[in-house]
Amino acid sequence: MSTSISMTQKDAILTDKGRLDRLENENMLKTLQLNGLMSITQAINNNIKEPDLYKMYARFLNWELGIKRMALMIKREDGWQCNIANDIDPETIDNECITYLSQINKLSSTADIKLPGLRQFDFIVPVLHKAEPIALVLIGESDSRHEPYDLIRFISTITNIITVAVENKRLFKRHVEQEKLNHEMQLASDVQRLLIPDNLPNHPTFQSASIYWPHIGIGGDYYDCIQHSPHEMTICIGDISGKGLAAAMLMANFQASMHAFIQYEKNLKNLIKNLNQSVFRASRGDKYITFFIAKIDAKAGTVEYINAGHTPPLINCDGKIKELTEGTTLLGTFEHLPFLESETILFQEACTMLCFTDGITDLVNNNGDFFSSESILEVFTNNWNSTANDLILVIEDTIGKYKEEQEYTDDLTVLAVKIKRQVSE
């Protein structure tokens, strides 16, 4: 009895062996896939850091799947960037390569690509979100034991998982930061509301009215009216550099200092010196305050003021209008003010003062034209004899019409004060 094996039988055995090898490779790939998915999912659940997650991903592709050369490109707000690479210099993926890659939205071979930076790979595997690529895996020199289609399909899946996980981390971090910012802004807004006076003096000697429109719910503007006696009052207006909680806390500190100093310091120059040093100590020159302050004595008929780098207020005393410009530089810029002057305005019957921040001159209309200081002067010239409240209403109406459909670009504060001379009997 012959025991020889025919060629047909040999072919059948070889074919069966090939099938077994293929099945074995398929089973091995599926085992690797399952183990890889479990490891990466566990890492994501353990909130592993983004760089470590990318390294884990690259090691898995290299060691377990036999991908010798690879690069992972991630789309960010500022463009594409290479997050991790094996066996290549990321610098070889230049701007020309990135421009080409940004148009890839399906599995592509690099066989027909002439760019050297991409010819070092075999395949480009996109990860899509709503038909738009959010990540790209560039693969070269892969292990021939695995079927390329199965390998690439799994790489696409695992890259998708990694990319989505990282994006979710970023979105969550952004959400936490936004919540923190919202909380900070709410605290700043609460602080700011405490700084703005609820009631302004309004009686025959002093009339006052104001506009206060913070740009983003919390502003850097501040104003106050402090009445010392029936005929004495101090008014002030300021604008701190910056926004947010830090600016609000500095302004709160500034207001507290001013209210403390003003109780015992009658000399306006000394008061400004003390305020300047208070701001400088609090901010070490990182922030500054433009500030205007005036002490009014309705019995003596005097308005003494100092302007510390603030937009010059307007005053009309007995029908004569002028800008109040004398003073010094911004508070908080220098430990000791380089110069300091004050001016005293005399009046016989009445005065009207209009103080404002630069938010009013930052207003633009639909043509992009700014609301000029000449426009403010015109409104003041035509309405200075009105009540303080009516003057404010005219200003509100004027700037509302001027800006048309444009938004406010900065905090806007206006303070109007009318003083009637108290004649001694």
C-alpha positions in Angstrom: 0.0 0.0 0.0 1.5 3.3 -1.1 2.0 6.0 1.6 3.2 8.7 -0.8 1.4 12.0 -0.8 0.2 13.4 -4.1 0.9 16.9 -5.3 -2.8 17.7 -4.9 -2.7 16.6 -1.3 0.5 18.6 -0.7 -1.2 21.7 -2.1 -4.2 21.1 0.1 -2.0 20.7 3.2 -0.1 23.9 2.3 -3.4 25.7 1.7 -4.8 24.5 5.0 -1.5 25.6 6.7 -1.9 29.1 5.1 -5.5 29.3 6.4 -4.3 28.3 9.9 -1.5 30.8 9.8 -4.0 33.5 8.7 -6.5 32.5 11.3 -3.7 32.5 13.9 -2.7 36.0 12.9 -6.3 37.2 12.9 -6.8 35.7 16.4 -3.6 37.3 17.5 -4.6 40.7 16.1 -8.1 40.4 17.8 -6.4 39.5 21.1 -4.1 42.5 20.7 -7.0 44.7 19.8 -9.0 43.6 22.8 -6.0 44.0 25.2 -5.1 47.4 23.7 -8.7 48.7 24.0 -8.9 47.5 27.6 -5.6 49.1 28.5 -6.3 52.4 26.8 -9.9 52.5 28.2 -8.6 51.8 31.7 -6.0 54.6 31.3 -8.7 57.0 30.1 -10.9 56.1 33.1 -8.0 56.6 35.4 -7.7 60.2 34.0 -4.2 59.7 32.7 -2.5 62.9 31.6 -2.7 63.7 27.9 1.1 63.4 27.1 1.2 60.0 28.9 -1.9 58.8 27.0 -0.3 59.7 23.7 2.9 57.8 24.7 0.9 54.8 25.7 -0.8 54.9 22.3 2.5 55.2 20.4 4.0 52.3 22.3 1.0 50.1 21.6 1.2 50.8 17.9 5.0 50.2 17.9 5.4 47.2 20.2 2.1 45.3 19.8 1.0 46.1 16.3 4.4 46.3 14.7 4.1 49.9 13.4 7.8 50.9 13.0 7.2 54.5 11.8 4.2 56.7 12.7 3.1 60.2 13.4 -0.1 61.4 15.0 -1.4 64.8 13.8 -4.0 66.6 15.9 -6.1 69.5 14.7 -6.1 72.4 17.1 -7.6 75.9 17.0 -4.4 77.3 15.7 -3.8 74.6 13.1 -2.4 71.1 12.8 0.4 69.9 15.1 2.4 66.7 15.4 1.7 65.4 18.9 3.8 62.2 18.8 6.1 60.5 16.4 8.2 57.3 16.1 11.3 56.9 13.9 10.9 60.3 12.2 11.8 63.9 12.7 8.5 65.8 13.1 10.2 68.8 11.5 10.1 66.9 8.2 6.3 67.3 8.2 6.5 70.9 7.0 3.9 73.5 6.2 3.5 72.1 2.6 2.8 68.7 4.0 0.3 70.1 6.6 -1.5 71.9 3.8 -1.8 68.7 1.9 -2.9 66.7 4.9 -5.6 69.2 5.8 -7.5 68.1 2.7 -7.4 64.4 3.5 -10.8 62.9 4.5 -10.4 59.2 3.6 -7.8 56.5 3.9 -5.0 57.4 1.5 -1.9 55.8 0.2 1.3 57.9 -0.1 2.4 56.1 -3.3 1.5 59.0 -5.6 2.5 61.8 -3.2 5.7 63.7 -4.1 6.2 65.5 -0.8 9.3 64.0 0.9 7.9 64.5 4.4 4.9 62.2 3.5 6.7 59.7 1.3 8.4 58.3 4.4 5.0 56.8 5.3 2.8 54.3 3.5 -0.7 55.3 4.6 -2.6 58.3 5.9 -5.5 57.3 8.2 -7.9 60.2 9.0 -10.1 60.4 12.1 -13.3 62.2 11.1 -15.9 64.2 13.0 -19.0 65.2 10.9 -17.0 64.4 7.8 -14.2 66.8 8.9 -10.7 65.4 9.9 -9.8 66.1 13.5 -6.8 63.8 13.6 -4.5 62.0 11.1 -2.3 58.9 11.7 0.6 58.5 9.3 1.8 54.9 9.1 5.0 53.4 7.7 6.8 50.1 7.8 4.0 48.1 9.4 4.3 44.4 10.5 3.5 42.1 7.5 2.0 39.5 9.7 -1.3 41.4 9.9 -3.7 42.1 7.1 -3.2 45.9 6.2 -7.0 46.5 6.0 -7.7 45.0 9.4 -4.7 46.7 10.9 -5.6 50.1 9.6 -9.2 49.7 10.6 -8.2 49.0 14.1 -5.7 51.8 14.2 -8.5 54.2 13.0 -10.7 52.9 15.8 -8.2 53.2 18.6 -7.0 56.6 17.4 -10.6 57.8 17.4 -11.0 56.7 21.0 -7.8 58.5 22.0 -8.7 61.7 20.1 -12.2 61.9 21.5 -11.0 61.2 25.0 -8.4 64.0 24.7 -10.9 66.4 23.3 -13.3 65.6 26.1 -10.6 66.3 28.6 -9.9 69.6 26.9 -13.6 70.5 26.8 -14.0 69.6 30.5 -10.9 71.6 31.4 -12.3 74.5 29.4 -15.6 74.1 31.1 -14.0 74.1 34.6 -11.9 77.2 33.7 -15.1 78.9 32.4 -16.9 78.1 35.6 -14.0 79.4 37.6 -14.0 82.6 35.5 -17.8 83.0 35.9 -17.4 82.6 39.6 -14.6 85.1 39.7 -16.6 87.6 37.6 -19.6 87.2 39.9 -17.4 87.9 42.9 -15.9 90.9 41.1 -19.4 92.1 40.2 -20.5 91.8 43.9 -17.4 93.7 45.0 -18.0 96.4 42.4 -21.6 96.9 43.4 -20.4 97.6 46.9 -18.1 100.4 45.7 -20.7 102.3 43.7 -22.8 104.6 45.9 -26.5 103.7 46.1 -27.7 107.2 46.9 -26.1 110.5 45.7 -26.6 113.8 47.5 -29.6 115.7 46.1 -30.7 118.9 47.9 -30.6 122.6 47.2 -26.9 122.9 47.7 -25.7 119.8 45.9 -27.4 117.9 43.1 -25.8 114.8 41.6 -26.6 112.1 39.1 -24.7 109.4 37.3 -24.4 106.8 34.6 -22.5 103.6 35.4 -22.4 101.0 32.6 -19.8 98.3 33.2 -18.8 96.7 29.9 -18.8 93.0 30.9 -20.8 93.1 34.1 -17.7 94.0 36.1 -15.9 97.2 35.3 -12.8 99.0 36.3 -14.5 102.4 36.8 -15.3 103.9 40.2 -16.9 107.1 41.4 -18.1 108.5 44.7 -19.7 111.5 46.4 -18.9 112.0 50.0 -20.7 114.8 51.9 -18.9 116.1 55.0 -21.2 118.8 56.0 -24.2 120.7 54.6 -21.8 122.8 52.5 -18.8 120.5 52.0 -18.5 117.5 49.7 -15.7 115.5 48.0 -16.3 113.9 44.6 -14.1 111.6 42.7 -13.9 109.4 39.7 -11.4 106.8 38.7 -10.5 104.0 36.2 -8.3 101.1 37.1 -6.2 99.3 34.5 -7.4 95.7 33.9 -10.6 93.9 34.6 -11.9 91.0 36.7 -11.5 90.1 40.3 -8.0 91.4 40.7 -8.9 94.8 39.4 -12.1 94.9 41.6 -10.2 94.0 44.7 -7.6 96.6 44.0 -10.3 99.2 43.5 -12.0 98.0 46.8 -8.7 98.5 48.6 -8.3 101.9 47.0 -11.8 103.0 48.0 -11.2 101.8 51.6 -7.9 103.7 51.7 -9.5 106.9 50.4 -12.4 106.8 52.9 -9.9 106.2 55.7 -7.5 109.0 54.6 -10.2 111.5 53.9 -11.4 111.4 57.5 -8.2 113.0 58.9 -6.3 114.3 55.9 -7.6 117.8 54.9 -4.8 118.6 52.5 -5.7 117.3 49.0 -2.0 116.9 48.0 -1.2 114.8 51.0 -4.3 112.7 50.4 -3.2 112.0 46.8 0.3 111.1 48.0 -1.1 108.6 50.4 -3.4 107.1 47.8 -0.6 106.8 45.3 1.6 104.9 47.8 -1.4 102.7 48.8 -1.9 101.7 45.1 1.9 101.2 44.5 2.2 98.9 47.6 -0.8 96.9 46.5 0.2 96.4 42.9 4.0 97.1 42.8 3.6 99.1 39.6 1.7 96.4 37.7 -1.5 98.3 37.8 -2.4 101.9 37.9 -5.4 104.2 38.4 -6.5 107.3 36.6 -8.1 109.5 39.2 -9.8 112.8 39.7 -10.8 114.3 43.0 -12.4 117.6 44.0 -13.2 119.1 47.3 -16.1 121.5 47.1 -17.0 124.2 49.7 -20.3 125.8 48.8 -20.0 128.4 51.6 -16.5 129.5 50.6 -17.4 129.2 46.9 -14.3 127.0 46.1 -13.6 123.9 44.1 -10.1 122.5 44.8 -9.1 119.6 42.6 -6.3 117.3 41.5 -6.3 115.3 38.2 -4.1 112.2 38.3 -4.0 111.3 34.7 -7.7 111.1 34.3 -9.8 112.3 31.3 -10.3 116.0 32.1 -13.7 116.8 33.7 -15.6 119.9 32.6 -16.7 122.7 34.9 -18.9 125.7 34.4 -18.7 128.3 37.1 -20.9 131.4 36.7 -21.2 130.7 33.0 -17.5 130.1 32.3 -16.5 126.6 31.0 -13.0 125.1 31.4 -11.3 121.7 31.5 -9.8 120.5 34.8 -6.3 119.3 33.9 -4.0 120.3 36.7 -2.6 117.6 38.9 -0.1 114.7 38.5 0.5 111.4 36.8 -1.3 108.1 37.1 -1.6 106.7 40.7 0.4 103.5 41.3 3.0 104.0 38.5 5.7 105.5 40.8 6.3 105.0 44.5 6.7 108.8 44.8 4.8 111.1 42.4 7.3 113.0 40.2 5.2 116.2 40.3 2.0 117.3 42.0 -0.2 120.4 41.5 -3.6 121.4 42.5 -5.9 124.2 41.4 -8.7 126.0 43.1 -11.7 127.4 41.1 -13.7 130.2 42.6 -17.4 130.8 41.9 -20.0 133.4 43.1 -23.3 131.8 42.5 -23.2 128.2 41.1 -21.1 125.5 39.4 -21.9 122.5 37.3 -19.3 119.7 37.0 -19.2 116.9 34.5 -16.8 114.0 35.2 -16.5 110.9 32.9 -14.2 108.0 32.1 -12.7 107.4 28.7 -15.4 104.8 27.9 -17.5 107.7 26.5 -14.8 108.7 24.0 -14.3 105.1 23.0 -17.8 105.0 21.6 -18.0 104.6 17.8 -20.9 104.9 15.4 -21.6 102.7 12.3 -19.0 104.7 10.3 -16.3 103.9 12.9 -16.1 107.5 14.1 -15.4 108.1 17.7 -17.5 110.2 20.1 -15.1 113.1 20.5 -14.3 115.3 23.5 -15.7 118.2 21.4 -19.0 116.4 21.3 -19.1 116.1 25.0 -18.2 119.8 25.3 -21.0 120.7 23.0 -23.6 118.7 25.1 -22.3 120.2 28.3 -22.3 123.8 26.8 -25.9 123.4 25.8 -27.2 121.8 28.9 -25.0 122.8 31.9 -27.8 124.9 33.3 -30.2 121.9 33.5 -30.6 119.9 36.7 -28.0 117.2 37.2 -30.5 114.5 36.5 -31.7 116.2 33.3 -28.1 116.6 32.1 -27.5 112.9 32.6 -30.6 112.1 30.7 -29.5 114.3 27.7 -26.1 112.5 27.7 -27.7 109.1 27.8 -29.9 110.0 24.8 -27.0 111.6 22.9 -24.6 108.7 23.2 -27.4 106.2 22.6 -28.2 107.8 19.3 -24.6 108.3 18.4 -23.4 104.7 18.7 -26.3 103.5 16.5 -26.1 99.7 16.4 -22.5 99.5 17.7 -21.7 97.8 21.1 -20.1 99.5 24.0 -16.4 98.7 24.0 -15.4 99.8 27.5 -16.9 100.7 30.9 -18.7 104.0 30.7 -19.2 106.2 33.8 -20.5 109.8 33.9 -21.0 111.9 37.1 -22.8 115.2 37.0 -22.7 117.6 40.0 -24.4 121.0 40.5 -23.4 123.2 43.4 -25.3 126.3 44.6 -23.4 128.8 46.6 -24.4 129.1 50.3 -24.4 132.7 51.3 -23.5 133.4 54.9 -26.0 135.5 56.8 
